[in-house]
Protein backbone atom coordinates (compact mmCIF):
# COMPACT_ATOMS: atom_id res chain seq x y z
CA UNK A 1 0.00 0.00 0.00
CA UNK A 2 1.27 3.50 -0.78
CA UNK A 3 2.43 5.83 1.96
CA UNK A 4 -0.11 8.41 3.01
CA UNK A 5 -2.67 9.31 5.58
CA UNK A 6 -5.02 6.54 6.67
CA UNK A 7 -8.20 7.10 8.61
CA UNK A 8 -9.37 4.37 10.97
CA UNK A 9 -11.92 6.39 12.89
CA UNK A 10 -14.78 8.77 12.35
CA UNK A 11 -13.85 12.09 14.01
CA UNK A 12 -17.34 12.37 15.49
CA UNK A 13 -17.04 9.09 17.46
CA UNK A 14 -16.12 8.91 21.16
CA UNK A 15 -12.46 8.11 21.86
CA UNK A 16 -10.53 5.62 23.98
CA UNK A 17 -7.35 6.67 25.76
CA UNK A 18 -4.74 4.73 23.76
CA UNK A 19 -3.47 1.56 22.11
CA UNK A 20 0.11 0.26 22.08
CA UNK A 21 1.36 -1.75 19.07
CA UNK A 22 4.68 -3.27 18.04
CA UNK A 23 5.26 -3.35 14.29
CA UNK A 24 8.14 -5.19 12.61
CA UNK A 25 9.32 -4.06 9.17
CA UNK A 26 11.26 -6.96 7.56
CA UNK A 27 13.49 -4.76 5.39
CA UNK A 28 15.27 -3.42 8.48
CA UNK A 29 15.48 -5.51 11.67
CA UNK A 30 16.28 -2.35 13.64
CA UNK A 31 12.82 -1.03 12.81
CA UNK A 32 11.16 -2.88 15.69
CA UNK A 33 9.10 -0.09 17.18
CA UNK A 34 6.37 0.54 19.68
CA UNK A 35 3.52 2.75 18.58
CA UNK A 36 1.07 4.47 20.90
CA UNK A 37 -2.24 5.56 19.36
CA UNK A 38 -4.55 7.80 21.38
CA UNK A 39 -8.17 8.95 21.17
CA UNK A 40 -9.58 5.80 19.58
CA UNK A 41 -13.34 5.23 19.35
CA UNK A 42 -15.01 3.07 22.00
CA UNK A 43 -15.91 0.48 19.36
CA UNK A 44 -12.21 -0.11 18.50
CA UNK A 45 -10.92 -3.62 19.21
CA UNK A 46 -7.52 -5.30 18.92
CA UNK A 47 -8.44 -7.39 15.87
CA UNK A 48 -9.69 -4.41 13.89
CA UNK A 49 -6.60 -2.36 14.79
CA UNK A 50 -4.25 -5.24 13.90
CA UNK A 51 -5.91 -5.50 10.50
CA UNK A 52 -5.61 -1.75 9.93
CA UNK A 53 -1.94 -1.41 10.95
CA UNK A 54 -0.87 -4.61 9.19
CA UNK A 55 -1.34 -2.70 5.92
CA UNK A 56 2.05 -1.09 6.68
CA UNK A 57 3.94 -3.96 8.32
CA UNK A 58 3.72 -7.02 10.52
CA UNK A 59 2.01 -6.31 13.84
CA UNK A 60 3.81 -8.49 16.39
CA UNK A 61 1.63 -7.62 19.37
CA UNK A 62 -1.19 -5.26 20.27
CA UNK A 63 -2.76 -4.30 23.56
CA UNK A 64 -5.83 -2.12 23.82
CA UNK A 65 -5.70 -0.26 27.12
CA UNK A 66 -8.83 1.34 28.56
CA UNK A 67 -9.33 3.67 31.47
CA UNK A 68 -11.62 2.67 34.32
CA UNK A 69 -14.37 4.88 32.94
CA UNK A 70 -14.17 3.06 29.58
CA UNK A 71 -14.24 -0.47 31.02
TIKOL-196980 format. One record per atom (N, C-alpha, C): residue number from 1; chain; atom name; y, x, z. Coordinates in Angstrom, 1 decimal, m for minus. Example, Ala and Ser with C-alpha at 12.3 -4.5 7.8 and 13.67 -1.06 7.14 Angstrom:
% TIKOL-196980
+-----+-----+------+--------+--------+--------+
: seq : mol : atom :  north :   east :     up :
+-----+-----+------+--------+--------+--------+
:   1 :   A :    N :   m5.7 :   13.2 :    7.8 :
:   1 :   A :   CA :   m4.5 :   12.3 :    7.8 :
:   1 :   A :    C :   m3.3 :   13.2 :    7.8 :
:   2 :   A :    N :   m2.2 :   12.8 :    7.1 :
:   2 :   A :   CA :   m1.1 :   13.7 :    7.1 :
:   2 :   A :    C :    0.0 :   12.9 :    7.9 :
+-----+-----+------+--------+--------+--------+
This chain:
% TIKOL-196980
+-----+-----+------+--------+--------+--------+
: seq : mol : atom :  north :   east :     up :
+-----+-----+------+--------+--------+--------+
:   1 :   A :    N :   m1.2 :    0.8 :    0.0 :
:   1 :   A :   CA :    0.0 :    0.0 :    0.0 :
:   1 :   A :    C :    1.2 :    0.9 :    0.0 :
:   2 :   A :    N :    2.3 :    0.5 :   m0.7 :
:   2 :   A :   CA :    3.5 :    1.3 :   m0.8 :
:   2 :   A :    C :    4.2 :    1.3 :    0.5 :
:   3 :   A :    N :    5.0 :    2.3 :    0.8 :
:   3 :   A :   CA :    5.8 :    2.4 :    2.0 :
:   3 :   A :    C :    6.9 :    1.4 :    1.9 :
:   4 :   A :    N :    7.3 :    0.9 :    3.0 :
:   4 :   A :   CA :    8.4 :   m0.1 :    3.0 :
:   4 :   A :    C :    8.4 :   m0.8 :    4.3 :
:   5 :   A :    N :    9.2 :   m1.9 :    4.4 :
:   5 :   A :   CA :    9.3 :   m2.7 :    5.6 :
:   5 :   A :    C :    8.3 :   m3.8 :    5.5 :
:   6 :   A :    N :    7.5 :   m4.0 :    6.6 :
:   6 :   A :   CA :    6.5 :   m5.0 :    6.7 :
:   6 :   A :    C :    6.9 :   m5.9 :    7.8 :
:   7 :   A :    N :    6.8 :   m7.2 :    7.6 :
:   7 :   A :   CA :    7.1 :   m8.2 :    8.6 :
:   7 :   A :    C :    5.8 :   m8.9 :    9.1 :
:   8 :   A :    N :    5.6 :   m8.7 :   10.4 :
:   8 :   A :   CA :    4.4 :   m9.4 :   11.0 :
:   8 :   A :    C :    4.8 :  m10.7 :   11.6 :
:   9 :   A :    N :    6.0 :  m10.8 :   12.1 :
:   9 :   A :   CA :    6.4 :  m11.9 :   12.9 :
:   9 :   A :    C :    7.5 :  m12.7 :   12.3 :
:  10 :   A :    N :    7.6 :  m13.9 :   12.7 :
:  10 :   A :   CA :    8.8 :  m14.8 :   12.3 :
:  10 :   A :    C :    9.8 :  m14.5 :   13.4 :
:  11 :   A :    N :   11.0 :  m14.2 :   13.0 :
:  11 :   A :   CA :   12.1 :  m13.8 :   14.0 :
:  11 :   A :    C :   12.4 :  m15.0 :   15.0 :
:  12 :   A :    N :   12.1 :  m16.2 :   14.6 :
:  12 :   A :   CA :   12.4 :  m17.3 :   15.5 :
:  12 :   A :    C :   11.3 :  m17.6 :   16.6 :
:  13 :   A :    N :   10.2 :  m16.9 :   16.5 :
:  13 :   A :   CA :    9.1 :  m17.0 :   17.5 :
:  13 :   A :    C :    9.4 :  m16.3 :   18.8 :
:  14 :   A :    N :    8.8 :  m16.8 :   19.9 :
:  14 :   A :   CA :    8.9 :  m16.1 :   21.2 :
:  14 :   A :    C :    8.2 :  m14.8 :   21.1 :
:  15 :   A :    N :    8.6 :  m13.8 :   21.9 :
:  15 :   A :   CA :    8.1 :  m12.5 :   21.9 :
:  15 :   A :    C :    7.3 :  m12.1 :   23.1 :
:  16 :   A :    N :    6.4 :  m11.2 :   22.9 :
:  16 :   A :   CA :    5.6 :  m10.5 :   24.0 :
:  16 :   A :    C :    6.3 :   m9.2 :   24.3 :
:  17 :   A :    N :    6.0 :   m8.6 :   25.4 :
:  17 :   A :   CA :    6.7 :   m7.3 :   25.8 :
:  17 :   A :    C :    6.3 :   m6.2 :   24.8 :
:  18 :   A :    N :    5.0 :   m5.9 :   24.6 :
:  18 :   A :   CA :    4.7 :   m4.7 :   23.8 :
:  18 :   A :    C :    3.2 :   m4.6 :   23.5 :
:  19 :   A :    N :    2.9 :   m3.8 :   22.5 :
:  19 :   A :   CA :    1.6 :   m3.5 :   22.1 :
:  19 :   A :    C :    1.5 :   m2.0 :   21.9 :
:  20 :   A :    N :    0.4 :   m1.3 :   22.3 :
:  20 :   A :   CA :    0.3 :    0.1 :   22.1 :
:  20 :   A :    C :   m0.9 :    0.3 :   21.1 :
:  21 :   A :    N :   m0.7 :    1.1 :   20.1 :
:  21 :   A :   CA :   m1.8 :    1.4 :   19.1 :
:  21 :   A :    C :   m1.9 :    2.9 :   18.9 :
:  22 :   A :    N :   m3.1 :    3.3 :   18.5 :
:  22 :   A :   CA :   m3.3 :    4.7 :   18.0 :
:  22 :   A :    C :   m3.7 :    4.6 :   16.6 :
:  23 :   A :    N :   m3.0 :    5.3 :   15.7 :
:  23 :   A :   CA :   m3.3 :    5.3 :   14.3 :
:  23 :   A :    C :   m3.7 :    6.7 :   13.8 :
:  24 :   A :    N :   m4.8 :    6.8 :   13.1 :
:  24 :   A :   CA :   m5.2 :    8.1 :   12.6 :
:  24 :   A :    C :   m5.0 :    8.2 :   11.1 :
:  25 :   A :    N :   m4.3 :    9.1 :   10.6 :
:  25 :   A :   CA :   m4.1 :    9.3 :    9.2 :
:  25 :   A :    C :   m4.9 :   10.5 :    8.7 :
:  26 :   A :    N :   m6.0 :   10.2 :    7.9 :
:  26 :   A :   CA :   m7.0 :   11.3 :    7.6 :
:  26 :   A :    C :   m6.4 :   12.5 :    6.9 :
:  27 :   A :    N :   m5.3 :   12.4 :    6.1 :
:  27 :   A :   CA :   m4.8 :   13.5 :    5.4 :
:  27 :   A :    C :   m4.2 :   14.6 :    6.3 :
:  28 :   A :    N :   m4.0 :   14.3 :    7.6 :
:  28 :   A :   CA :   m3.4 :   15.3 :    8.5 :
:  28 :   A :    C :   m3.9 :   15.0 :    9.9 :
:  29 :   A :    N :   m4.9 :   15.8 :   10.4 :
:  29 :   A :   CA :   m5.5 :   15.5 :   11.7 :
:  29 :   A :    C :   m4.5 :   15.6 :   12.8 :
:  30 :   A :    N :   m3.4 :   16.2 :   12.6 :
:  30 :   A :   CA :   m2.3 :   16.3 :   13.6 :
:  30 :   A :    C :   m1.5 :   15.0 :   13.7 :
:  31 :   A :    N :   m1.8 :   14.1 :   12.9 :
:  31 :   A :   CA :   m1.0 :   12.8 :   12.8 :
:  31 :   A :    C :   m1.6 :   11.8 :   13.8 :
:  32 :   A :    N :   m2.4 :   12.1 :   14.7 :
:  32 :   A :   CA :   m2.9 :   11.2 :   15.7 :
:  32 :   A :    C :   m1.7 :   10.8 :   16.5 :
:  33 :   A :    N :   m1.3 :    9.5 :   16.5 :
:  33 :   A :   CA :   m0.1 :    9.1 :   17.2 :
:  33 :   A :    C :   m0.3 :    7.8 :   18.0 :
:  34 :   A :    N :    0.5 :    7.6 :   18.9 :
:  34 :   A :   CA :    0.5 :    6.4 :   19.7 :
:  34 :   A :    C :    1.8 :    5.6 :   19.3 :
:  35 :   A :    N :    1.6 :    4.4 :   19.0 :
:  35 :   A :   CA :    2.8 :    3.5 :   18.6 :
:  35 :   A :    C :    2.9 :    2.4 :   19.6 :
:  36 :   A :    N :    4.2 :    2.2 :   20.0 :
:  36 :   A :   CA :    4.5 :    1.1 :   20.9 :
:  36 :   A :    C :    5.3 :    0.1 :   20.1 :
:  37 :   A :    N :    4.8 :   m1.2 :   20.1 :
:  37 :   A :   CA :    5.6 :   m2.2 :   19.4 :
:  37 :   A :    C :    6.0 :   m3.3 :   20.4 :
:  38 :   A :    N :    7.3 :   m3.6 :   20.4 :
:  38 :   A :   CA :    7.8 :   m4.6 :   21.4 :
:  38 :   A :    C :    8.2 :   m5.9 :   20.7 :
:  39 :   A :    N :    8.4 :   m6.9 :   21.6 :
:  39 :   A :   CA :    8.9 :   m8.2 :   21.2 :
:  39 :   A :    C :    8.0 :   m8.9 :   20.2 :
:  40 :   A :    N :    6.8 :   m8.9 :   20.4 :
:  40 :   A :   CA :    5.8 :   m9.6 :   19.6 :
:  40 :   A :    C :    5.7 :  m11.1 :   20.0 :
:  41 :   A :    N :    5.3 :  m11.9 :   19.0 :
:  41 :   A :   CA :    5.2 :  m13.3 :   19.3 :
:  41 :   A :    C :    4.1 :  m13.6 :   20.3 :
:  42 :   A :    N :    4.1 :  m14.7 :   21.0 :
:  42 :   A :   CA :    3.1 :  m15.0 :   22.0 :
:  42 :   A :    C :    1.7 :  m15.2 :   21.3 :
:  43 :   A :    N :    1.7 :  m15.7 :   20.1 :
:  43 :   A :   CA :    0.5 :  m15.9 :   19.4 :
:  43 :   A :    C :   m0.2 :  m14.6 :   18.8 :
:  44 :   A :    N :    0.5 :  m13.5 :   19.0 :
:  44 :   A :   CA :   m0.1 :  m12.2 :   18.5 :
:  44 :   A :    C :   m1.4 :  m11.9 :   19.3 :
:  45 :   A :    N :   m2.4 :  m11.4 :   18.6 :
:  45 :   A :   CA :   m3.6 :  m10.9 :   19.2 :
:  45 :   A :    C :   m4.0 :   m9.6 :   18.6 :
:  46 :   A :    N :   m4.9 :   m8.9 :   19.3 :
:  46 :   A :   CA :   m5.3 :   m7.5 :   18.9 :
:  46 :   A :    C :   m5.9 :   m7.5 :   17.5 :
:  47 :   A :    N :   m6.8 :   m8.4 :   17.2 :
:  47 :   A :   CA :   m7.4 :   m8.4 :   15.9 :
:  47 :   A :    C :   m6.4 :   m8.6 :   14.7 :
:  48 :   A :    N :   m5.4 :   m9.5 :   14.9 :
:  48 :   A :   CA :   m4.4 :   m9.7 :   13.9 :
:  48 :   A :    C :   m3.5 :   m8.4 :   13.7 :
:  49 :   A :    N :   m3.2 :   m7.8 :   14.8 :
:  49 :   A :   CA :   m2.4 :   m6.6 :   14.8 :
:  49 :   A :    C :   m3.1 :   m5.4 :   14.2 :
:  50 :   A :    N :   m4.4 :   m5.3 :   14.5 :
:  50 :   A :   CA :   m5.2 :   m4.2 :   13.9 :
:  50 :   A :    C :   m5.3 :   m4.4 :   12.4 :
:  51 :   A :    N :   m5.5 :   m5.6 :   11.9 :
:  51 :   A :   CA :   m5.5 :   m5.9 :   10.5 :
:  51 :   A :    C :   m4.2 :   m5.5 :    9.8 :
:  52 :   A :    N :   m3.1 :   m5.9 :   10.5 :
:  52 :   A :   CA :   m1.7 :   m5.6 :    9.9 :
:  52 :   A :    C :   m1.5 :   m4.1 :    9.8 :
:  53 :   A :    N :   m1.7 :   m3.4 :   10.9 :
:  53 :   A :   CA :   m1.4 :   m1.9 :   11.0 :
:  53 :   A :    C :   m2.4 :   m1.1 :   10.2 :
:  54 :   A :    N :   m3.6 :   m1.6 :   10.0 :
:  54 :   A :   CA :   m4.6 :   m0.9 :    9.2 :
:  54 :   A :    C :   m4.2 :   m0.8 :    7.7 :
:  55 :   A :    N :   m3.2 :   m1.5 :    7.3 :
:  55 :   A :   CA :   m2.7 :   m1.3 :    5.9 :
:  55 :   A :    C :   m2.1 :    0.1 :    5.7 :
:  56 :   A :    N :   m1.7 :    0.7 :    6.8 :
:  56 :   A :   CA :   m1.1 :    2.1 :    6.7 :
:  56 :   A :    C :   m2.0 :    3.2 :    7.2 :
:  57 :   A :    N :   m3.1 :    2.9 :    7.8 :
:  57 :   A :   CA :   m4.0 :    3.9 :    8.3 :
:  57 :   A :    C :   m5.0 :    3.3 :    9.2 :
:  58 :   A :    N :   m5.9 :    4.2 :    9.6 :
:  58 :   A :   CA :   m7.0 :    3.7 :   10.5 :
:  58 :   A :    C :   m6.5 :    3.5 :   11.9 :
:  59 :   A :    N :   m6.7 :    2.3 :   12.5 :
:  59 :   A :   CA :   m6.3 :    2.0 :   13.8 :
:  59 :   A :    C :   m7.5 :    2.4 :   14.7 :
:  60 :   A :    N :   m7.4 :    3.4 :   15.6 :
:  60 :   A :   CA :   m8.5 :    3.8 :   16.4 :
:  60 :   A :    C :   m8.6 :    3.0 :   17.7 :
:  61 :   A :    N :   m7.5 :    2.5 :   18.2 :
:  61 :   A :   CA :   m7.6 :    1.6 :   19.4 :
:  61 :   A :    C :   m6.3 :    0.8 :   19.4 :
:  62 :   A :    N :   m6.4 :   m0.3 :   20.1 :
:  62 :   A :   CA :   m5.3 :   m1.2 :   20.3 :
:  62 :   A :    C :   m5.4 :   m1.9 :   21.6 :
:  63 :   A :    N :   m4.3 :   m2.0 :   22.3 :
:  63 :   A :   CA :   m4.3 :   m2.8 :   23.6 :
:  63 :   A :    C :   m3.0 :   m3.6 :   23.6 :
:  64 :   A :    N :   m3.2 :   m4.9 :   23.7 :
:  64 :   A :   CA :   m2.1 :   m5.8 :   23.8 :
:  64 :   A :    C :   m1.8 :   m6.0 :   25.3 :
:  65 :   A :    N :   m0.6 :   m5.7 :   25.7 :
:  65 :   A :   CA :   m0.3 :   m5.7 :   27.1 :
:  65 :   A :    C :    0.8 :   m6.8 :   27.3 :
:  66 :   A :    N :    0.5 :   m7.7 :   28.3 :
:  66 :   A :   CA :    1.3 :   m8.8 :   28.6 :
:  66 :   A :    C :    1.9 :   m8.7 :   30.0 :
:  67 :   A :    N :    3.1 :   m9.3 :   30.1 :
:  67 :   A :   CA :    3.7 :   m9.3 :   31.5 :
:  67 :   A :    C :    3.0 :  m10.5 :   32.2 :
:  68 :   A :    N :    3.2 :  m10.5 :   33.5 :
:  68 :   A :   CA :    2.7 :  m11.6 :   34.3 :
:  68 :   A :    C :    3.1 :  m13.0 :   33.8 :
:  69 :   A :    N :    4.4 :  m13.1 :   33.4 :
:  69 :   A :   CA :    4.9 :  m14.4 :   32.9 :
:  69 :   A :    C :    4.2 :  m14.8 :   31.6 :
:  70 :   A :    N :    3.7 :  m13.9 :   30.9 :
:  70 :   A :   CA :    3.1 :  m14.2 :   29.6 :
:  70 :   A :    C :    1.6 :  m14.4 :   29.7 :
:  71 :   A :    N :    1.0 :  m14.2 :   30.8 :
:  71 :   A :   CA :   m0.5 :  m14.2 :   31.0 :
:  71 :   A :    C :   m1.0 :  m15.6 :   30.9 :
+-----+-----+------+--------+--------+--------+
